[in-house]
């Protein structure tokens, strides 16, 4: 088992936060601010949010920074002259290799997070993984590098499953119950969804999340991506991963065992809890939020997802079963479609049409390298963009 860095007086855990200006990154820094004796932030990266990352660097006295865009990096370098500011994917990778990093929290959005995941694991650093696309598109490339104890999932569902399996023999796990809130459009028909706007889709009933994951939650694509993640993280066949809609989002996921026992992980709907656990493991620190009062919940409901209305979920599950490079094409198409929907270029129900269109022309290959992933990602994005243009022109 890979040793977990344990904070001691004067020696807090040193963390690099990739994607520090996004929703997960900001909440991770809130956890760090609540535990200054236990966590030291030593590196930050963002794409283009100069004002916010400059404030973060000042608050946590961070010397190592990276920006996705060169114009943003130049502006940031002027704002924080005492820090080193790198630019581009290579600079983000370099943060994972710094000598004074114990844990890398990968909260990058999209397939761009794969390189950082791979470089972290190759360097033998612990990875707190909030970038779901790393496993969706990288699959076996990532799991082959992750020695036991090196990778802790940050997604609330996968953190829940991970915790339910602690102390258990994974061979005794017979099924994963992956819970879904159902998103803002639970119970709607396909016809209802044709007219919803991006603003409607961004209003998640339970969770505070970034725009990309909020739209994925509304289409239920997010749950398909999570099923692919669970398949790779926990070695579970797709026919033993059961998705159940649980609108209260109190149960974050469950593991069923061969003797019929089911262990569930319950708690507040706040991402700071799984973020903090990924940093504190194997210990648990004081709660970063108010705990749940179970006398006020009333009831817990469960229902099957509507695969006919929310076609993205069915598409993602089939892509996972097909394996190889199919999830790469599916993920790339979805990222393009979601970006187009957020800009009002296509409608909500066009998202799954774009993804299906790309998969119709994709030729499945065996997954072999990051370079292959990036090539297929690029081709699939081009294919998706052409479909978006056709849809928006009609």
Beta strands, then each sheet from edge to edge (+ up, - down):
strand 1: 13-18
strand 2: 39-46
strand 3: 64-67
strand 4: 84-87
strand 5: 103-106
strand 6: 126-129
strand 7: 151-153
strand 8: 173-180
strand 9: 241-245
strand 10: 251-257
strand 11: 262-266
sheet 1: 4+ 3+ 2+ 1+ 5+ 6+ 7+
sheet 2: 9+ 8+ 10- 11+
end
